[in-house]
Each structure stands twice: as C-alpha cells, then as structure tokens.
Amino acid sequence: MHRYRPYWSLAGILILGTVLRFAQLEAKPVWLDEILTGLFSLGRSYENIPLDAVLPLAQFIDIFTLNLTASCQQIAQTVATESTHPPLFFCLTHEWLRGNGDSWIWQARSLSALFGLGAIAAMYGLNRIAFSRQAGLMGAAAIAVSPFAVYLSQEARHYTLPMLLVILSVSGLIQIQKDLLHRGKVRPWVGITWAIFNTLGLYSHYFFLLAWVAELFTIFALSLGQYLHPERLRLEQQSSSAPPKKMVTWLSLGGYSLLPLLLYLPWLPTLHNHFSRPETDWFKPFEPSWVDSVTPIFQTLAGWVVMVVTFPVENQPLWIVIPSVILMLLCWGYFLLSIVPRLKAVLTSQSTRLSGLTLLVFTVVILLEYLILVYGLGKDITSAVRYHFIYYPVICALLGASLTMTPPNPLTKTRFSILARAGGLRPYSPTLQGAGAGSYLIPAFLIVGLISSVFVVSNWVFQKSYDPAGVAQQLNLEPTVPLVVVVGYENMQEVALGLSFALELDKIRGGNLPETGWAFMTRSPSYQSVWEKLGSVSGLPSSAVNLWIVAPGLRQREYPPQLGLGDRLCNLDPSQYYRLGIPYQLYRCGREEN
C-alpha cells in the first residue's frame, strides 16, 4: 500500500486541478481572442461576417455554428491568411467541437482545461525524471493550484497546449542530459520523442520557438562547461561503464535537434509573413517614452508574482486594492526568501545539480530572448501577463524541487565539514526530503495558491481591459426600447471585439424583447463614412430607437451632436458616454414621422 501512496496523492492533486479548471467554465464572458478561436475552430472565416449593413443580431450569432465540411487543411489556410498563429490548436479544437454539446464556448474552453490537466500529470513526470517522486508531487501540486495556470486553462486559447508540450519537451531534454552523462549517447527513442514534442510545439504557438532555441543552447552550454571545466562542473557521479562520447553521438544529437526545423519548413514562409503583420503592432508602445524602457522589467516581475499569488486589485475600491497588494507582496516576499536557499540547495546537491542547472539555464535563456524581443526588436511581449506561459512550467518544476529540498543550515554545515575533513567523510550535501519539509512553507504555498485560484474562477482577477459583459449591460440601458448598435471598424480585430459584445448582448436581450439591429461599418478613411452610411439605413421600427455608436479611436468631443439614422434624427445623450477599453455613445432617435 505504501508504494501506491504517491499515485493516490497524484490522483488527489488531479481531482483538485479538475475542480479548479472546470468550475464556472462558461460563466466568464467571451473576449476578443476567444472569438477568433471560435471563428477559426468552427471552420468559419472573416468572410462569413456580414459588414456595412444593419442586420438582426441573431444573424451575427448564427456565425458561431460548426461547419462540418471544414477540414484541417482549410482551417490552416484560413489561419495563415487571417490570423498570426500556427494551425495545430485550431485543428484540434475543430475536431473536439464535433463532439456533442450545445455550447461551443464550453467545449472550446474544456479542451484548454483538459490540456491544463495534462500539464499537471506531465509536471509530475518531469520532476520524477529530474529529481524525485516527492518533487514530482510538489511540482504537480504547484501547477494545480497556481492562479496563473488556472487562468490559462479556463480560456479557449492556445496556451495550455504549448505549456503541456514544453513540459514534455523539457522532460526529454532532461533525459538526454542523463543519457549523455551515464551512457555517453542518446537513445534513439528518447531523441525521436523529443523531436516530435518540439515539432508539435512549433505548430502550436510561435513562442515555442523560444523554448526550442533555449533547449538547444542549454545542451550546448552545459556540454561545453563540462568539457572546459570537468572538475568545476562535476554534475553527477558519472558511471565508470559509460562509453566515451564519440562524434557519432553528437551527429545523432544534432539530427534530433534539427529534425523539428526540417518538419517546420512548410510553415516558415507563413511565420515570416505573420511576424510583419499589422496585428502584432499592439506589442509596440502607442506613444514611446523613457517609461517604456523600464516598464517591461516591472511587467515581468508582476508576471512572476501572479504565478503564485493573485488577489483582487482590478476595478476594486481602494479599501480592497491596498490590502490586496500588501498581502500579495508579503506572501511573494515570504515565498521568495524561503525558496531561494532551497533552490541553491538544488543547484549544489550532487544528486540534483544536473537537472537543476538544466532547468535554470533553460529559463535564463528564454528571459534573455524576451529581452532581445523587447529591446532589440521593439516587441514588448511582457505587456500581456499571459505571454510568460512559455517558461512558466519550468518555474513550477524548480519550485516543486525547491519546496521538497531541505536548505543547508550554516551552523550544521560548518560542524559537519570539520568532522568530514577529520574523518575523511563525503562533503555535506543537502538532500531531498518528503512533502513535509519546510514546516509551514508548503501548506502556506498551497493555501495561498488555492485561494488565488478561487478568485480566478470567480472572475475577480485577470480581468480583461475590454469588458464584454459590462458593455452589454450598458448597451441594454432600456430593454423595452428597440436597439441598434453600430461598431466602427478599421481591421478585423475590432470586428472580433464587436462580436464579443454581440454575444453578451444576445444573452441579455433574448426572449420577447424588441428586435436588436447590429452593424459593422468601416471607419476608413474616417468616421465620416460611417455617419453617411447611417443615413441610408432602412427597415427600422416606427417607434423610438436607441442608437449606440461603438467607435474605437474616437474621442468624446468628436462624436457629432446629431446623426441621421434612416429618415429620422438622432440626438446625442451627453449623460450616456462610456469608455471600457473603447468609447461608446448613446443617441436617442425619435419616432418615425408619418
């Protein structure tokens, strides 16, 4: 029974992770990026969205139905021309949506949640290979209750899939390092499996390129260090029976390393095209200033904090914000001060040094790649906290190992060293302990993570700057009055944003409420073209109508005091101007004149 205890513990961790990831999975409003996931995964494209005409809201909602005739090849072609992402996640989601279920939103999010569960199990495997069973369980528990992991798992986006593939790929990297150390060669099944995981990762998210490059650099750096300083960088006790490293070993390793690139060649032209697409311009500061040179550093630090603890600070009164910030910083500071000496023990212990250094070098290389992208190419990928997902699993692995490591006691270490030198014993080395190591540290870590994850599930944290539910509530200001909503758009990203508002408004105005009209009208070359098109609208009810103008990029003073909607005049209501990410203004249109 004792030998099965780790598996019972892992089962309990997986159950907890399942509850946190599937709780209220459909409760949060669908946001812009999830609209794009739904559109492409359902086998649709931008061509299915009617533009520049006022139509019933239901006609836009009907876009989100599964196109059973769509194939992965068609989806890949749509993604290549209308998006800036590789196709694997959208193809997998399309196949998943073919299953039974009424809500595409729940189905798409459930697939992300399942990948998130897979990441928990894979984390156990990674730390089991790299360190010990205890470290495996602790790593799995860390990612299970991490608010950052729960947040990503509840979104219909391609973050948990590459996270899972990073864990599997890094597991292969650890095994390769152990093979080189103990066997002097890489077993073919290890190298091929590693190459397959990397290939799938490259087709799941472009950021996986950073992980792939970091893995190659890690192998090179540690091997070079062992060659140049064999005594200084003695990673583990090498087996005396291990054959010497030969040129054929490094040639085979080079083949395993380059195989993903060869398999990725068909998509490379698309990657080059996507990198220069205007959809990625939001990474660049709107009005660059000296502040932008230091902001990425603070954004990265904030990303590290929310990986462990997240309390409500968004859209909350100060009496909640201030205590939340103080508690978050206190918790993070306590964990940091407690974990750093344990991490040092991981890196110095003879039994864990190889794996610890591998994970640490991998993480440092990715962070350097982030700096190159931010300061070298002007792409501030730290501006969205979710983009730290690519190295986050390795942070969890190191946390899991550190939490199960007993840090060296300086006094004990000194006394032991004196006795060791006198008696010819082995030097003092910290060892991995059971899950109870660290007194209150581990329970505190898990409890804080669990509380933070509950805040995530309740939508109190990781809120979107564009609030579809809040916008829809304000658009439905007078439920019994016929409503027309016009969204000015310049690109399809703004159309997707408008569709997120439409889905939420449809939830509210369902039933016997008056018909709702919806329109996307191009604002190129200026909003004057929108005002002119409004004058040609027909088919409106004879009663008074509320007209909302959602106008990205328009300032409040630039809204005209009056607009023509068909054959009637609409007057601006100065008390009904809002800005939740983008501005929107109410106009009141009188009855039709007989």
C-alpha positions as a printed NumPy array, in Angstrom:
array([[  0.   ,   0.   ,   0.   ],
       [  2.885,   2.353,   0.827],
       [  4.301,   2.133,  -2.688],
       [  0.981,   3.283,  -4.173],
       [  0.757,   6.333,  -1.905],
       [  2.401,   8.738,  -4.448],
       [ -0.155,   7.724,  -7.065],
       [ -3.056,   8.282,  -4.667],
       [ -1.559,  11.685,  -3.895],
       [ -1.25 ,  12.454,  -7.6  ],
       [ -4.88 ,  11.393,  -8.116],
       [ -5.962,  13.808,  -5.373],
       [ -3.943,  16.62 ,  -6.976],
       [ -5.542,  15.886, -10.358],
       [ -9.031,  15.936,  -8.824],
       [ -8.313,  19.31 ,  -7.224],
       [ -6.914,  20.609, -10.518],
       [-10.027,  19.371, -12.345],
       [-12.386,  21.161,  -9.955],
       [-10.477,  24.438, -10.243],
       [-10.273,  24.313, -14.045],
       [-13.843,  23.268, -14.802],
       [-15.622,  25.347, -12.136],
       [-17.825,  28.029, -13.748],
       [-16.09 ,  27.344, -17.044],
       [-18.772,  29.078, -19.105],
       [-19.548,  31.864, -16.645],
       [-16.947,  34.352, -17.871],
       [-17.803,  36.443, -20.938],
       [-16.175,  35.528, -24.237],
       [-13.449,  38.031, -25.084],
       [-11.8  ,  39.121, -28.308],
       [ -9.181,  36.364, -28.658],
       [-11.693,  33.646, -27.827],
       [-13.933,  35.   , -30.575],
       [-11.084,  34.327, -33.01 ],
       [-10.632,  30.823, -31.587],
       [-14.318,  30.115, -32.096],
       [-14.437,  31.588, -35.581],
       [-11.483,  29.63 , -36.966],
       [-12.085,  26.404, -34.999],
       [-15.706,  26.236, -36.113],
       [-14.469,  26.253, -39.708],
       [-15.51 ,  29.868, -40.357],
       [-13.599,  32.902, -41.56 ],
       [-13.911,  36.67 , -41.707],
       [-15.793,  36.236, -44.99 ],
       [-18.747,  34.827, -43.035],
       [-19.222,  38.092, -41.127],
       [-21.655,  40.495, -42.85 ],
       [-20.245,  44.019, -42.937],
       [-21.531,  47.55 , -43.629],
       [-25.215,  46.704, -43.156],
       [-27.642,  46.811, -40.212],
       [-28.922,  43.263, -39.702],
       [-30.708,  41.383, -36.91 ],
       [-28.371,  40.49 , -34.061],
       [-29.318,  36.816, -34.426],
       [-27.721,  36.761, -37.866],
       [-24.326,  37.502, -36.321],
       [-24.822,  34.933, -33.557],
       [-25.531,  32.259, -36.194],
       [-21.947,  32.631, -37.44 ],
       [-20.833,  30.583, -34.435],
       [-22.13 ,  27.238, -35.665],
       [-19.912,  24.336, -36.619],
       [-19.044,  23.965, -40.286],
       [-18.926,  20.188, -40.591],
       [-17.435,  20.336, -44.09 ],
       [-14.317,  22.215, -42.977],
       [-11.04 ,  20.282, -42.937],
       [ -7.787,  20.912, -41.079],
       [ -6.205,  21.976, -44.35 ],
       [ -8.915,  24.606, -44.868],
       [ -8.58 ,  25.817, -41.293],
       [ -4.803,  26.055, -41.676],
       [ -5.247,  28.127, -44.824],
       [ -7.7  ,  30.453, -43.066],
       [ -5.36 ,  30.86 , -40.096],
       [ -2.433,  31.526, -42.442],
       [ -4.244,  34.396, -44.17 ],
       [ -6.465,  35.82 , -41.419],
       [ -4.517,  35.232, -38.218],
       [ -0.991,  35.338, -36.807],
       [ -0.802,  31.861, -35.281],
       [  0.15 ,  28.33 , -36.334],
       [ -2.742,  25.945, -37.037],
       [ -2.441,  22.922, -34.706],
       [ -4.599,  24.209, -31.843],
       [ -7.413,  25.317, -34.168],
       [ -7.469,  21.952, -35.96 ],
       [ -7.583,  20.063, -32.662],
       [-10.342,  22.325, -31.358],
       [-12.354,  21.801, -34.554],
       [-12.239,  18.026, -34.063],
       [-13.154,  18.484, -30.398],
       [-16.151,  20.637, -31.318],
       [-17.505,  17.844, -33.495],
       [-18.499,  16.116, -30.265],
       [-21.94 ,  16.526, -28.754],
       [-22.719,  19.74 , -26.904],
       [-24.821,  22.831, -27.296],
       [-22.262,  25.467, -26.338],
       [-19.144,  25.931, -28.435],
       [-17.81 ,  28.198, -25.706],
       [-17.877,  25.455, -23.058],
       [-16.488,  22.874, -25.455],
       [-13.573,  25.061, -26.59 ],
       [-12.697,  26.054, -23.031],
       [-12.994,  22.465, -21.829],
       [-10.291,  21.402, -24.294],
       [ -7.939,  24.028, -22.86 ],
       [ -8.833,  22.814, -19.366],
       [ -8.008,  19.23 , -20.358],
       [ -4.625,  20.319, -21.698],
       [ -4.149,  22.088, -18.364],
       [ -4.873,  18.82 , -16.542],
       [ -2.411,  17.069, -18.808],
       [  0.186,  19.645, -17.771],
       [ -0.323,  18.677, -14.098],
       [  0.294,  14.998, -14.841],
       [  3.227,  15.819, -17.127],
       [  4.76 ,  18.016, -14.414],
       [  4.795,  15.02 , -12.102],
       [  6.612,  13.064, -14.795],
       [  9.132,  15.854, -15.423],
       [ 10.133,  16.257, -11.781],
       [ 10.031,  12.495, -11.242],
       [ 12.637,  12.103, -14.008],
       [ 14.613,  15.167, -12.968],
       [ 14.543,  14.881,  -9.157],
       [ 12.316,  12.517,  -7.182],
       [  8.736,  11.353,  -6.583],
       [  8.317,  13.978,  -3.855],
       [  9.475,  16.707,  -6.22 ],
       [  7.092,  15.332,  -8.847],
       [  4.133,  15.56 ,  -6.492],
       [  5.124,  19.023,  -5.316],
       [  5.56 ,  20.273,  -8.884],
       [  2.159,  18.846,  -9.827],
       [  0.559,  20.475,  -6.771],
       [  2.225,  23.808,  -7.552],
       [  0.805,  23.956, -11.072],
       [ -2.574,  22.55 ,  -9.932],
       [ -3.26 ,  25.471,  -7.562],
       [ -1.361,  28.161,  -9.47 ],
       [ -3.743,  31.029, -10.283],
       [ -1.811,  31.658, -13.498],
       [ -2.285,  28.06 , -14.673],
       [ -5.988,  28.059, -13.746],
       [ -6.475,  31.348, -15.598],
       [ -4.904,  29.998, -18.798],
       [ -6.81 ,  26.701, -18.505],
       [-10.182,  28.474, -18.466],
       [ -9.638,  30.326, -21.727],
       [-10.4  ,  28.977, -25.195],
       [ -6.897,  29.868, -26.36 ],
       [ -3.722,  28.04 , -27.299],
       [ -1.691,  28.448, -24.109],
       [ -2.184,  25.215, -22.17 ],
       [ -1.352,  23.081, -25.225],
       [  2.155,  24.555, -25.713],
       [  2.594,  24.561, -21.915],
       [  1.971,  20.811, -21.923],
       [  4.348,  20.359, -24.852],
       [  7.038,  22.442, -23.123],
       [  6.842,  20.135, -20.102],
       [  7.074,  17.027, -22.294],
       [  9.899,  18.505, -24.353],
       [ 11.889,  19.571, -21.287],
       [ 11.385,  16.082, -19.859],
       [ 13.075,  14.803, -22.996],
       [ 15.828,  17.381, -22.545],
       [ 16.492,  16.137, -19.001],
       [ 16.58 ,  12.54 , -20.209],
       [ 19.005,  13.479, -22.983],
       [ 21.325,  15.091, -20.447],
       [ 21.196,  11.973, -18.286],
       [ 21.808,   9.736, -21.292],
       [ 24.856,  11.756, -22.303],
       [ 26.201,  11.62 , -18.77 ],
       [ 25.592,   7.964, -17.949],
       [ 25.538,   6.261, -21.349],
       [ 27.661,   8.563, -23.49 ],
       [ 24.947,   8.54 , -26.179],
       [ 21.286,   9.419, -26.68 ],
       [ 18.933,   6.501, -27.045],
       [ 17.039,   6.756, -30.36 ],
       [ 13.571,   6.587, -28.796],
       [ 14.468,   9.471, -26.455],
       [ 15.804,  11.658, -29.28 ],
       [ 12.908,  10.949, -31.653],
       [ 10.254,  11.517, -28.962],
       [ 11.945,  14.79 , -28.006],
       [ 11.954,  15.897, -31.656],
       [  8.246,  15.031, -32.021],
       [  7.257,  17.087, -28.967],
       [  9.278,  20.042, -30.275],
       [  7.677,  19.785, -33.71 ],
       [  4.165,  19.743, -32.253],
       [  5.108,  22.7  , -30.069],
       [  6.299,  24.726, -33.051],
       [  2.955,  24.126, -34.762],
       [  1.002,  25.059, -31.612],
       [  2.418,  28.526, -30.81 ],
       [  5.154,  30.755, -32.211],
       [  6.577,  31.362, -28.74 ],
       [  7.591,  27.705, -28.686],
       [ 10.45 ,  28.766, -30.956],
       [ 11.934,  30.453, -27.897],
       [ 11.729,  27.201, -25.927],
       [ 13.253,  25.155, -28.748],
       [ 16.199,  27.539, -29.12 ],
       [ 16.637,  27.627, -25.333],
       [ 16.813,  23.837, -25.201],
       [ 19.485,  23.708, -27.913],
       [ 21.511,  26.386, -26.135],
       [ 21.15 ,  24.582, -22.807],
       [ 22.557,  21.345, -24.23 ],
       [ 25.45 ,  23.227, -25.828],
       [ 26.213,  25.358, -22.747],
       [ 26.228,  22.506, -20.232],
       [ 28.218,  20.217, -22.523],
       [ 30.761,  22.952, -23.169],
       [ 31.004,  23.649, -19.443],
       [ 31.648,  20.004, -18.692],
       [ 34.321,  19.868, -21.398],
       [ 36.14 ,  23.06 , -20.354],
       [ 35.801,  22.656, -16.584],
       [ 35.214,  18.967, -15.814],
       [ 36.227,  19.352, -12.154],
       [ 34.47 ,  22.665, -11.528],
       [ 31.239,  21.465, -13.178],
       [ 31.049,  17.916, -11.918],
       [ 27.312,  17.463, -12.315],
       [ 26.848,  13.906, -11.079],
       [ 28.931,  10.861, -10.395],
       [ 29.425,   9.566, -13.916],
       [ 29.135,   5.827, -14.439],
       [ 32.507,   4.228, -14.994],
       [ 30.965,   1.941, -17.572],
       [ 29.728,   4.824, -19.719],
       [ 31.43 ,   4.748, -23.114],
       [ 33.309,   7.847, -24.191],
       [ 31.416,  10.41 , -26.211],
       [ 32.068,   9.96 , -29.923],
       [ 31.477,  12.122, -32.93 ],
       [ 28.594,   9.893, -33.996],
       [ 26.813,  10.704, -30.72 ],
       [ 26.936,  14.414, -31.383],
       [ 25.909,  13.937, -35.004],
       [ 22.845,  11.974, -33.898],
       [ 22.032,  14.62 , -31.29 ],
       [ 22.356,  17.285, -33.971],
       [ 19.924,  15.324, -36.117],
       [ 17.373,  15.091, -33.3  ],
       [ 17.789,  18.825, -32.674],
       [ 17.304,  19.884, -36.299],
       [ 14.51 ,  17.453, -37.165],
       [ 11.785,  19.825, -35.846],
       [ 13.141,  22.601, -38.054],
       [ 13.005,  20.353, -41.12 ],
       [  9.417,  19.364, -40.341],
       [  8.562,  23.04 , -39.782],
       [  9.931,  24.215, -43.145],
       [  6.493,  24.22 , -44.89 ],
       [  5.219,  26.798, -42.366],
       [  8.305,  29.025, -42.241],
       [  7.135,  31.393, -45.056],
       [  3.86 ,  31.889, -43.173],
       [  5.782,  32.604, -39.972],
       [  7.827,  35.266, -41.757],
       [  4.656,  36.844, -43.129],
       [  2.889,  36.772, -39.758],
       [  5.792,  38.443, -37.983],
       [  5.354,  41.616, -40.03 ],
       [  1.533,  41.681, -39.96 ],
       [ -0.115,  44.829, -38.515],
       [ -1.974,  42.668, -35.963],
       [  1.29 ,  42.427, -33.99 ],
       [  1.72 ,  46.208, -33.789],
       [ -0.019,  46.296, -30.412],
       [  3.224,  44.938, -28.938],
       [  4.77 ,  48.341, -29.672],
       [  4.154,  51.306, -27.301],
       [  1.474,  53.697, -28.601],
       [  3.444,  56.788, -27.626],
       [  7.018,  55.67 , -26.831],
       [  8.715,  57.391, -23.9  ],
       [ 11.501,  56.712, -21.404],
       [  8.997,  54.876, -19.215],
       [  8.731,  52.17 , -21.869],
       [ 12.376,  51.247, -21.315],
       [ 11.751,  50.139, -17.723],
       [  8.116,  49.028, -17.906],
       [  8.939,  45.532, -19.278],
       [ 11.065,  44.816, -16.207],
       [  8.213,  45.626, -13.819],
       [  5.716,  43.763, -16.005],
       [  7.909,  40.678, -15.882],
       [  8.209,  40.895, -12.103],
       [  4.438,  41.276, -11.85 ],
       [  4.075,  38.181, -14.016],
       [  6.239,  36.208, -11.587],
       [  4.09 ,  37.361,  -8.66 ],
       [  0.776,  36.268, -10.201],
       [  2.189,  32.833, -10.98 ],
       [  1.995,  32.202,  -7.231],
       [ -0.47 ,  34.642,  -5.661],
       [ -3.247,  36.81 ,  -7.088],
       [ -5.724,  38.819,  -5.037],
       [ -8.392,  41.255,  -6.339],
       [ -6.866,  44.572,  -7.436],
       [ -8.638,  45.246, -10.757],
       [-11.717,  47.507, -10.777],
       [-11.904,  47.377,  -6.985],
       [-12.219,  50.176,  -4.406],
       [ -9.04 ,  51.303,  -2.676],
       [-10.012,  49.665,   0.613],
       [ -9.731,  46.325,  -1.233],
       [ -6.857,  47.182,  -3.576],
       [ -4.398,  48.371,  -0.918],
       [ -4.706,  45.355,   1.439],
       [ -4.653,  43.009,  -1.574],
       [ -1.427,  44.491,  -2.926],
       [  0.218,  44.435,   0.514],
       [ -0.796,  40.811,   1.116],
       [  0.382,  39.747,  -2.337],
       [  3.79 ,  41.349,  -1.826],
       [  4.134,  39.911,   1.677],
       [  3.244,  36.404,   0.504],
       [  5.534,  36.609,  -2.503],
       [  8.366,  38.025,  -0.411],
       [  7.998,  35.233,   2.162],
       [  7.978,  32.558,  -0.548],
       [ 10.951,  34.13 ,  -2.329],
       [ 13.087,  34.343,   0.811],
       [ 12.163,  30.783,   1.756],
       [ 12.65 ,  29.209,  -1.661],
       [ 15.926,  30.862,  -2.744],
       [ 18.121,  28.896,  -0.266],
       [ 16.278,  25.715,  -1.218],
       [ 16.86 ,  26.441,  -4.89 ],
       [ 20.527,  26.95 ,  -4.107],
       [ 20.492,  23.541,  -2.439],
       [ 19.001,  22.004,  -5.6  ],
       [ 21.83 ,  23.517,  -7.65 ],
       [ 24.577,  22.36 ,  -5.286],
       [ 23.416,  18.872,  -4.322],
       [ 25.248,  16.208,  -6.31 ],
       [ 22.032,  14.25 ,  -6.964],
       [ 20.011,  17.201,  -8.325],
       [ 22.643,  19.523,  -9.794],
       [ 22.387,  18.339, -13.402],
       [ 18.596,  18.686, -13.628],
       [ 18.565,  21.918, -11.623],
       [ 21.16 ,  23.558, -13.848],
       [ 19.38 ,  22.344, -16.977],
       [ 16.088,  23.938, -15.923],
       [ 17.76 ,  27.115, -14.681],
       [ 19.828,  27.647, -17.849],
       [ 16.722,  27.   , -19.96 ],
       [ 14.776,  29.665, -18.039],
       [ 17.587,  32.226, -18.157],
       [ 17.986,  31.786, -21.92 ],
       [ 14.275,  32.375, -22.515],
       [ 14.365,  35.505, -20.371],
       [ 17.318,  36.743, -22.445],
       [ 15.28 ,  36.027, -25.585],
       [ 12.468,  38.134, -24.124],
       [ 14.916,  41.   , -23.598],
       [ 16.065,  40.723, -27.223],
       [ 12.479,  40.852, -28.464],
       [ 11.596,  43.783, -26.21 ],
       [ 14.681,  45.97 , -26.554],
       [ 16.131,  44.703, -29.817],
       [ 13.016,  44.285, -31.973],
       [ 10.663,  46.64 , -30.129],
       [  8.076,  43.898, -29.435],
       [  7.028,  44.233, -25.793],
       [  5.683,  40.728, -25.215],
       [  5.716,  41.361, -21.464],
       [  2.758,  43.739, -21.827],
       [  0.322,  40.815, -21.506],
       [  0.91 ,  38.63 , -18.463],
       [ -0.272,  35.512, -20.312],
       [  2.797,  35.619, -22.568],
       [  5.   ,  34.355, -19.761],
       [  3.391,  30.944, -20.264],
       [  6.259,  29.529, -22.313],
       [  8.75 ,  29.312, -19.436],
       [  6.214,  29.161, -16.615],
       [  6.169,  25.305, -16.465],
       [  9.915,  25.23 , -15.789],
       [  9.431,  27.76 , -12.977],
       [  6.887,  25.321, -11.482],
       [  9.344,  22.445, -11.853],
       [ 12.036,  24.371,  -9.987],
       [  9.501,  25.406,  -7.335],
       [  8.456,  21.793,  -6.848],
       [ 12.047,  20.649,  -6.438],
       [ 12.94 ,  23.554,  -4.147],
       [  9.942,  23.081,  -1.856],
       [ 10.956,  19.47 ,  -1.196],
       [ 14.596,  20.336,  -0.559],
       [ 15.934,  20.929,   2.932],
       [ 18.102,  24.062,   2.824],
       [ 21.571,  23.817,   4.355],
       [ 21.85 ,  25.077,   7.922],
       [ 25.044,  27.162,   8.022],
       [ 25.949,  26.028,  11.57 ],
       [ 25.256,  22.367,  10.819],
       [ 27.143,  22.61 ,   7.553],
       [ 30.217,  24.104,   9.27 ],
       [ 30.288,  21.481,  12.018],
       [ 29.792,  18.647,   9.552],
       [ 32.547,  19.966,   7.276],
       [ 35.025,  19.98 ,  10.178],
       [ 34.116,  16.399,  11.098],
       [ 34.21 ,  15.357,   7.457],
       [ 37.716,  16.661,   6.942],
       [ 38.851,  14.961,  10.158],
       [ 37.218,  11.619,   9.355],
       [ 37.585,  11.55 ,   5.574],
       [ 33.794,  11.627,   5.033],
       [ 31.936,  12.992,   1.967],
       [ 31.276,  16.731,   1.944],
       [ 27.982,  17.993,   3.332],
       [ 25.204,  17.818,   0.737],
       [ 21.556,  18.851,   1.2  ],
       [ 19.057,  16.162,   0.331],
       [ 15.542,  15.926,  -0.999],
       [ 13.043,  15.327,   1.758],
       [  9.408,  14.378,   1.892],
       [  6.498,  16.705,   1.299],
       [  6.553,  17.765,   4.925],
       [  9.861,  19.569,   4.606],
       [  9.789,  23.275,   5.249],
       [  7.341,  23.349,   8.229],
       [  4.702,  25.919,   7.283],
       [  6.12 ,  26.818,   3.884],
       [  4.441,  24.117,   1.808],
       [  0.952,  24.413,   3.423],
       [  1.136,  28.213,   3.139],
       [  2.188,  27.975,  -0.507],
       [ -0.68 ,  25.638,  -1.403],
       [ -3.32 ,  27.521,   0.594],
       [ -2.378,  30.882,  -0.932],
       [ -2.451,  29.312,  -4.394],
       [ -5.837,  27.72 ,  -3.741],
       [ -7.367,  30.999,  -2.506],
       [ -5.912,  32.831,  -5.507],
       [ -7.348,  30.219,  -7.88 ],
       [-10.797,  30.686,  -6.343],
       [-10.502,  34.386,  -7.174],
       [ -9.649,  33.389, -10.756],
       [-12.666,  31.102, -11.038],
       [-14.875,  33.886,  -9.634],
       [-13.538,  36.347, -12.262],
       [-12.208,  38.725,  -9.622],
       [ -8.693,  38.687, -11.083],
       [ -7.123,  38.541, -14.569],
       [ -9.937,  40.718, -15.861],
       [ -9.916,  41.93 , -19.455],
       [ -9.446,  45.588, -20.388],
       [-12.427,  45.131, -22.725],
       [-15.337,  44.008, -20.555],
       [-17.957,  42.428, -22.856],
       [-20.432,  41.767, -20.051],
       [-20.157,  45.311, -18.695],
       [-20.511,  46.835, -22.145],
       [-23.549,  44.672, -22.931],
       [-25.26 ,  45.723, -19.687],
       [-24.851,  49.388, -20.606],
       [-25.982,  48.86 , -24.201],
       [-29.147,  47.308, -22.782],
       [-29.88 ,  50.504, -20.863],
       [-33.602,  50.473, -21.753],
       [-34.591,  46.847, -22.508],
       [-38.034,  47.635, -23.912],
       [-36.76 ,  50.168, -26.472],
       [-35.672,  48.886, -29.931],
       [-31.911,  48.985, -30.196],
       [-29.382,  49.493, -32.979],
       [-25.641,  49.076, -32.297],
       [-23.094,  50.264, -34.857],
       [-19.425,  49.329, -34.463],
       [-16.901,  51.331, -36.434],
       [-14.034,  49.122, -37.528],
       [-10.661,  49.573, -39.171],
       [ -9.461,  45.953, -39.002],
       [-10.884,  42.541, -38.244],
       [ -9.569,  42.642, -34.683],
       [-12.093,  45.396, -33.989],
       [-14.797,  43.3  , -35.658],
       [-13.94 ,  40.4  , -33.337],
       [-14.134,  42.774, -30.374],
       [-17.595,  43.873, -31.51 ],
       [-18.694,  40.242, -31.82 ],
       [-17.737,  39.647, -28.178],
       [-20.13 ,  42.472, -27.237],
       [-22.807,  40.996, -29.529],
       [-22.641,  37.565, -27.878],
       [-23.101,  39.058, -24.421],
       [-25.917,  41.345, -25.584],
       [-27.685,  38.363, -27.139],
       [-27.675,  36.619, -23.735],
       [-29.355,  39.638, -22.159],
       [-31.878,  40.56 , -24.869],
       [-33.093,  37.071, -25.636],
       [-36.784,  36.243, -25.311],
       [-39.601,  38.689, -26.021],
       [-37.598,  41.913, -26.058],
       [-37.716,  44.142, -29.151],
       [-35.572,  43.294, -32.156],
       [-31.942,  44.327, -31.941],
       [-30.086,  45.6  , -35.003],
       [-26.324,  45.275, -35.318],
       [-23.82 ,  46.59 , -37.846],
       [-20.101,  46.759, -38.511],
       [-19.245,  49.824, -40.615],
       [-15.795,  50.643, -41.886],
       [-14.291,  53.836, -40.483],
       [-11.791,  54.2  , -43.286],
       [-10.735,  56.831, -44.268],
       [-12.62 ,  58.48 , -41.355],
       [-15.78 ,  58.207, -39.27 ],
       [-17.488,  60.495, -41.753],
       [-18.055,  57.429, -43.919],
       [-19.908,  55.792, -41.   ],
       [-22.138,  58.829, -40.474],
       [-23.04 ,  58.846, -44.175],
       [-23.929,  55.135, -44.225],
       [-26.245,  55.561, -41.255],
       [-28.445,  57.847, -43.355],
       [-29.228,  55.023, -45.779],
       [-30.369,  52.52 , -43.138],
       [-33.907,  51.199, -43.694],
       [-36.318,  48.72 , -42.137],
       [-36.34 ,  50.357, -38.697],
       [-39.352,  50.085, -36.358],
       [-41.694,  53.063, -36.304],
       [-41.178,  53.597, -32.563],
       [-38.303,  55.45 , -30.915],
       [-34.916,  53.755, -31.242],
       [-31.754,  53.796, -29.147],
       [-28.625,  54.032, -31.293],
       [-25.262,  53.143, -29.783],
       [-22.083,  54.066, -31.631],
       [-19.06 ,  51.976, -30.626],
       [-16.151,  53.97 , -32.007],
       [-12.569,  52.721, -31.45 ],
       [-10.124,  55.612, -31.653],
       [-12.759,  58.359, -31.425],
       [-12.563,  60.953, -28.658],
       [-15.668,  62.06 , -26.797],
       [-15.681,  65.561, -28.268],
       [-15.527,  64.105, -31.785],
       [-18.953,  62.468, -31.572],
       [-21.393,  64.598, -33.659],
       [-24.229,  66.163, -31.631],
       [-26.743,  64.758, -34.151],
       [-26.81 ,  61.837, -36.57 ],
       [-29.262,  60.691, -39.178],
       [-30.498,  57.105, -38.909],
       [-32.518,  56.412, -41.988],
       [-35.197,  59.098, -42.22 ],
       [-35.072,  60.182, -38.583],
       [-32.823,  62.387, -36.477],
       [-30.832,  61.06 , -33.537],
       [-29.604,  63.319, -30.719],
       [-26.533,  62.626, -28.592],
       [-27.291,  61.89 , -24.939],
       [-24.379,  63.523, -23.063],
       [-25.09 ,  61.509, -19.914],
       [-24.6  ,  58.175, -21.699],
       [-20.963,  58.162, -22.759],
       [-18.773,  55.308, -21.587],
       [-15.294,  54.007, -22.132],
       [-14.498,  50.426, -21.127],
       [-11.379,  49.984, -23.217],
       [-13.059,  51.673, -26.189],
       [-15.608,  54.539, -26.277],
       [-19.315,  54.129, -26.978],
       [-22.037,  56.773, -27.034],
       [-25.843,  56.659, -26.944],
       [-28.008,  58.57 , -29.428],
       [-31.768,  58.793, -28.969],
       [-33.72 ,  58.582, -32.213],
       [-37.321,  59.815, -32.322],
       [-40.346,  58.082, -33.764],
       [-40.817,  57.77 , -37.496],
       [-42.741,  60.752, -38.863],
       [-45.887,  59.884, -40.843]])
